[in-house]
Amino acid sequence: MSQIALPSQRREILDWYHLKENLYKVQESPRRLKQLEALLWRGQTQRGLGLIDEWKRLGAQNCCGYIRKHRERIVDYQQQQQDSSIGSGSVESTVKQLGRRIQISGAQWKAENIKQVLRQRCAYLDGRLGLFTKAKID
């Protein structure tokens, strides 16, 4: 993530799916897990950690560690969902699509040219390729 942009230019948000996936590894009652899920959905990590600290079940400490590690990336998902998309599915899909486009049958890329190829292919997928070709012609 540090190579994408400066910290002031990006906001990292932990994907809700991955947070919930770790949450349900805890062997706790469904009622208590729903309670914790509700706190985390609203970005209330401190209250969530306080709740987990009371649990002695298998996986509770791992979940605690996961939440502590990613605490800065856990947001109020309910509010975030109203403001913009919070899923990583479209990003992961685009990364896979780029990977397939680079692995064109019979094509070989030199390591030093990969960045340029990726930049061009991203521009194509973003619909910005016309901007690059127009700038070259002008």
Secondary structure by P-SEA (a helix, b strand, c coil): cccccccccbbbbccaaaaaaaaacccccaaaaaaaaaaaaacaaaaaaaaaaaccccaaaaaaaaaaaacccccaaaaaaaaccccaaaaaaaaaaaaaaaacccccccccaaaaaaaaaaaaaacaaaaaaaaaac
